[in-house]
Each structure stands twice: as C-alpha cells, then as structure tokens.
Amino acid sequence: MLLEIRCDEFKDEGKVRDPIIFHPGLNTIMGASRASNSIGKTTFLLVIDFAFGGRDYVMLNNDVTKNVGEHSIEFAFQFGDDIYHFSRSTNDLNYVYECDENFQRKPNSRMYIDTYCEFLAKQYQMDNLTATFRELVSGYFRIYGRNNYDERHPLRAHGNDTMEAGIRRLLQLYGKYGAIGDLAALYEAALEKETTHKNALKHQYIRGVTNALDYEANKKKIAELQERKEKLASDSAEGLLDMDSVQASRLSEIKKMLAGLRRQRGKLRSQIRAMESDMEMDESSFKRDYGELREFFPEADIRHIEEIDAFHRQLKSVLKSQYRDNQKKLNDALELLDMQITVLEREVSEISDEPHLTKAVLDDYASLDREMKNLRDANEYYESHKVLHQTTADLQARLDKLVNETTAELQTDINIALRDLNKKVCEPGISAPRLTINGAKTYTYSIKNDTGTGSQTRGMLLFDLLSLENTNLPAVIEDSMSLKQVEDQVILNIFGLFNESKKQVFVTIDKGESYSEDQTIPEILKRTTVLELSAGHELYGRPWNKENSKEDKK
C-alpha cells in the first residue's frame, strides 16, 4: 500500500509539512468548513496519482509548475514487511529513483516509469492481467480535470475513451480476458491477412472477381479461350498446345531478333565480297613495258613516268594492308552474328518442334494464353479470398460468442454484488444500479426509474467499491465534486464501507460538518483524515489565485 508522501514544497505557516501518512481503508483529505477553493485538495489527489505512476500532476497542473517550480515528490510503499522508498521529479517525468529510508537517491537507481509501473503491478499481483498497470488503475482515480467521472459510464478512463476499451479493461481487471485476448489475436491476424490479400489485388493488375456470378463468367470465358487456342494450334501446328503464353511470346521475340540478325549478316557478307573483289587487282598490272612508248614518243620522260608508277604501287600496298584489317573486322563481326543466330535457332528448337511458326501466329497464341492466365488468376484470387474471408468470419463469430458469454457471466456477478452493496447503504426498496453489457462494443449503467445526479453518483461509487473488493485493484480516488452530490447518510454509509476495505480509498471532503445534523464533523471523517487544508493553510503554504502584485493587476 501507499505508506507516505512528502515534499519540501508542501508547507504550512512557513515550515515544511510533516510526511503525510496513509493507512488501509479510507484516507480523507479534509477541506475547510467554508468550502474554500484553490487550497490544494484536488492537487494532492494528483500527487497520489503521481506516486502511482501517473503524469497528470504535471500535465494538468500547469499552475503548480509555474508557481512552485521544479520539485521532487518523495513517497514510500509497503508490501508485506518490506518498505520501498522512491523519488520522482516534475522535470523528469519518465523516471523514478529508488531511495534509502532517508529518501536519499541510491546510486544507479534510476528506473524508467514503465519499469516502475511494472514493479507496482507485480507487487499488487496485477502483472498477469494482459494490460498495463496504468491502464487498469487510471480510470478508478476519479480526479477533477481527468474526465473520468461520468456517472453513467464508470468504465470511461479519459475524455476520448471508448465503451469498447472500457469493457476490455473491465474483463482484464477481473482476469477474464485471457481466452478472449488469445482469440482476438487470431482474429486480428486473420483480418490482417485478408486485408493484405485484398490490397495486393490493386498492385497486381488482376481482374477483380467479387462475386460468384463473375467467377462463373470467368470460367466460361476460360473455356472459350481454350477452344480458340486449340483451333489456332490445329490450323498451324499442334506443338502450340505445348506452349504457354510466356514461351509463345519468347518464340515470337526470338523470330523477330533472328530476322534482324540475318539481315545484318547479309549486309556484312555483301561488304566482304565487294572488298575481296577490289583486292583482286594483280600486282602485274603495275609492271609496264615502256618500249612502245619510246617508239612513238622518243622525247617522252620515261623516268618520270616510272616514278609515278612506283608511287601508285606504294599506295596500293598501303590500301591492301587497310583492306586486310577491315576484312578481319568484318569477318569477326560475321562470326559473332553467326554465333548469335545459332544460339537463337537452338533456343527456338528447344521451345518448339515447329520452328517455322509465323510471328503473327505466335503473337495470337500468346495473347490468348495471357488472357486465360489473367482469368485463372482472378478466379484463384476469388477462391483464396473466399477462404480467408470465411476464416475471418468464423473467428469473429467465435470471438463474439465468447465475449457475449463472458460478459453475460461477469455482468450477472457484478449486478448481484451491486444489489448487495446498495442494500448496505440505502433504505429498503431503493433501486440498485445495473450494468448491461451489449457484447464487446457498448454498455449502459443506470438505476431504474432514477436519473438523479445523486443517485447516479451513488451508483458510480458503489461500482468503484465493488471493483476494489472483487479484483486486485489497489486503490480508488474520489474527488469531492462527485461526493457532494450524494445524500448525507448514504455517503457516510459508503465511507463506512470504504473504511472497512483492506485496500486504500483516497477522498477529498469540503465542509465535513455538513454531513451531520449537529454540524459537527462525523467521527469517521475525523478518524480517517490524513491531511487538512484550508485558507491560510494551503498545500504549498500560500495561494496563487489572488492578485498580490502590481504586475498581477495589469
């Protein structure tokens, strides 16, 4: 249990307050007889929540941080014979420090807040309830500003909470969610698989089939396409039937490539033949007999002519060398083309025994086979999705059945216990609150023929008391804004039941004397008061809601 809280910023009449010591049962934070505001009652409840791992003391209480500044809250818990001391700072919300008995932080004692809450869960025997400690306790710490004090929805833990989440936490708190959680995990996995399968269709360009009519139409279309394929094969080559669209497309592609390569080979051969023809000039054609030239032209310069002829012979030698180089390159290219053509012709023979099929026939065949494949894929998708959908639906039905059976059983137990508690706090004949859970999604909590605020608040307090006594919930917190709605004797009776608990209940009270006819504070409130606050005796030793400087008045 929470044993004590202390803080150097808690002051009274200029001095640091003594540690606030707690006990099992009812722990009352008593306000002034004049119901003074802004004295720290609600803030102290948030401090208690802070000790239990909450964050709202800082997150909802900006005025404290602004007026007090950064500070540490020190607190101790007792579990069995062991006492554990801790410290937590407002500027370091994510960590808690373990301390010695003098609240000096131990070396290397910093622990993450989740680890600290796991420690509390283990000590309170809540570590096997398939939910975190804060998820289970937070809704029962009903403090102003937290939006969890809706009398008609006692399972609401915060303003944006849902009924479904509240029902789940209730089942977890009562230890009845294990089998439901396992089945819910299977259902979620099946639903995710179904959704993923459905989304995959959008990225695979499969013709969608969403109903049995489309499925049957596809089957009919597949049969028609098969007949067309068989006719095409019989009109051209029976070997077509042994090919699929991929093979047919590849064969068509190869034939197109072969045609291009063969054209290139023909051009190369022509170039080589022309070059060989040019090189057939005989060397002897350059050997001239100039005797006859001297006979007819005795004055001719034969020597000069011979020099020109020699130059031509040299040029022929150079050109012949270049021809040989080019011829080698062309022959190498021709050899490479021959190799490529041979490889492709071999691939044609491996794909089909009908190497003379035309490209047009192959393209038609490939188109028919592709369309058939798309239709088959669509039907296979429909069949597999149908199986996945049925699996999800079956799991959903099983989950709904289990939830309905479990909640019905729990609802009956809770309502019986509520009637018993109601008899202890009310006069005979007063209707008890009733919880009605509608599956996993919604619930109602009401009192028959009584919608009054006080009666509804009584119902919420009884619900909290029941949860405290029938589960491992360690504590509840009730702020005064709820308590003041209930008629005096009924609330005193509820306080009596709170005080009988071996757990802890923390409440704030305004005008304690108003609960008795003689205007004196009831004995139960006197005996259970752990902290008294009033104007002039505020939690931090001073108010900050009053103008106290010229700056405040601007």
KATACOR-V670177 format. One record per pair of residues at least 6 apart in sequence whose C-alpha atoms are under 7 Angstrom apart, sorted by the first residue. I is the first residue (numbers start at 1). J is the second residue. D is the distance in whole Angstrom. If there is no record, write none. Layout:
BEGIN
I/J/D
I/J/D
END
This chain:
BEGIN
1/77/5
1/78/5
1/79/6
2/22/7
2/76/6
2/77/4
2/78/6
3/21/6
3/22/5
3/23/7
3/76/5
3/77/5
3/78/6
4/19/6
4/20/5
4/21/4
4/22/6
4/75/5
4/76/5
5/19/6
5/20/5
5/21/7
5/74/6
5/75/4
5/76/7
6/19/5
6/20/6
6/73/6
6/74/5
6/75/6
7/72/7
7/73/5
7/74/6
8/16/6
9/16/7
9/540/6
10/16/6
10/17/6
10/539/6
10/540/5
10/541/7
11/17/5
11/539/6
11/540/5
11/541/5
12/537/6
12/538/7
12/541/5
13/537/7
13/541/6
14/541/7
20/530/6
20/531/7
21/530/7
22/530/7
24/501/7
24/502/5
24/503/5
24/504/5
25/498/6
25/499/4
25/500/6
25/501/5
25/502/6
25/503/6
25/504/5
25/505/6
26/498/5
26/499/4
26/504/6
26/505/5
26/506/6
26/528/6
27/505/6
27/506/5
27/507/6
27/528/5
27/529/6
27/530/6
28/506/6
28/507/5
28/508/6
28/525/7
28/528/6
28/529/4
28/530/6
28/531/7
29/41/7
29/507/6
29/508/5
29/509/6
29/529/6
29/530/6
29/531/5
29/532/6
30/508/6
30/509/5
30/510/7
30/529/6
30/531/6
30/532/5
30/533/6
31/509/6
31/510/5
31/511/7
31/532/6
31/533/5
31/534/6
32/510/6
32/511/6
32/533/6
32/534/5
33/510/7
33/511/4
33/512/7
33/513/7
34/511/6
35/510/5
35/511/5
36/534/6
36/535/6
38/543/7
39/533/6
39/534/6
39/535/6
39/538/5
39/539/6
39/543/7
40/538/6
40/539/5
41/508/6
42/143/7
42/144/7
42/479/7
45/143/7
46/56/6
46/57/5
47/57/6
50/57/6
51/75/7
53/113/7
53/117/6
58/90/6
70/90/6
70/91/6
71/89/6
71/90/6
72/87/6
72/88/5
72/89/4
72/90/6
73/87/6
73/88/5
73/89/6
74/86/6
74/87/4
74/88/7
74/103/7
75/85/6
75/86/5
75/87/6
76/83/7
76/84/5
76/85/4
76/86/6
77/83/6
77/84/5
77/85/7
78/84/6
79/123/7
85/98/6
85/99/5
85/100/6
85/101/6
85/103/6
86/96/7
86/97/5
86/98/4
86/99/5
86/103/7
87/96/6
87/97/5
87/98/6
87/99/7
88/95/7
88/96/5
88/97/6
94/112/6
94/113/5
95/110/6
95/111/6
95/112/5
95/113/5
96/110/6
96/111/5
96/112/6
96/113/6
96/116/7
97/105/6
97/109/5
97/110/5
97/111/6
98/105/6
98/106/6
98/109/5
98/110/7
99/105/4
99/106/5
100/106/6
117/133/6
118/133/7
121/127/5
121/133/5
124/472/7
124/474/7
125/472/7
126/133/7
126/472/6
129/172/5
129/173/6
129/175/6
130/172/6
131/172/7
136/169/6
136/173/6
137/473/7
138/157/6
139/148/6
139/155/7
139/156/6
139/157/4
140/464/7
140/476/5
140/477/6
141/476/5
141/477/4
141/478/7
142/148/6
142/149/6
142/477/5
142/478/5
142/479/6
143/478/6
143/479/5
144/479/7
146/158/6
147/158/5
147/159/5
148/156/6
148/157/5
148/158/5
148/159/7
151/456/5
151/457/5
151/460/5
152/445/5
152/446/6
152/456/7
153/445/6
154/460/6
155/166/5
156/166/6
163/441/6
163/442/5
163/443/7
164/440/6
164/441/4
164/442/6
167/440/7
171/177/5
173/471/6
174/471/6
180/399/7
180/402/7
180/403/7
183/399/6
184/399/7
187/392/6
187/395/5
187/396/6
190/392/5
191/392/6
194/385/7
194/388/6
194/389/6
206/374/6
206/377/7
206/378/6
207/374/7
207/378/6
208/378/6
209/215/6
209/378/6
209/379/7
209/382/6
210/382/7
215/379/6
218/375/6
222/372/6
222/375/7
225/368/6
225/372/7
229/365/6
229/368/7
230/241/7
233/240/5
233/241/6
237/354/7
239/352/6
239/353/6
239/354/6
244/369/6
245/365/7
245/366/4
245/367/7
245/369/5
245/370/6
246/366/7
247/351/7
248/362/5
248/363/7
248/365/7
248/366/5
249/362/7
249/363/6
249/366/6
251/348/6
252/359/5
252/362/6
252/363/6
254/344/7
255/359/7
258/341/6
261/337/7
261/341/7
265/334/6
265/337/6
268/330/7
268/334/7
272/327/7
272/330/7
279/320/7
286/313/7
294/300/7
348/355/6
349/355/6
400/439/7
403/439/6
403/440/6
404/439/5
407/437/7
411/435/6
411/436/7
411/437/7
415/434/6
415/435/6
418/432/7
418/433/7
418/462/7
419/432/5
421/462/7
422/432/6
425/490/5
425/493/5
425/494/6
426/490/6
431/447/6
431/448/7
432/447/6
433/445/7
433/446/5
433/447/4
433/459/5
434/445/6
434/446/6
434/447/6
435/444/6
435/445/5
435/446/7
436/443/5
436/444/5
436/445/6
437/443/4
437/444/7
446/456/7
453/485/7
454/485/5
454/486/4
454/487/7
455/486/7
457/482/7
457/485/7
457/486/7
458/486/6
464/476/7
465/498/7
467/473/7
468/474/7
468/475/7
474/503/6
474/504/7
475/503/6
475/504/5
475/505/6
476/504/7
476/505/5
476/506/6
477/505/6
477/506/5
477/507/6
478/506/6
478/507/5
478/508/7
479/507/6
479/508/5
480/507/7
480/508/5
480/509/5
480/510/7
488/515/5
498/505/6
512/521/5
513/519/5
513/520/4
513/521/4
513/522/7
515/521/7
515/522/7
516/522/6
533/539/6
536/542/7
547/553/6
END
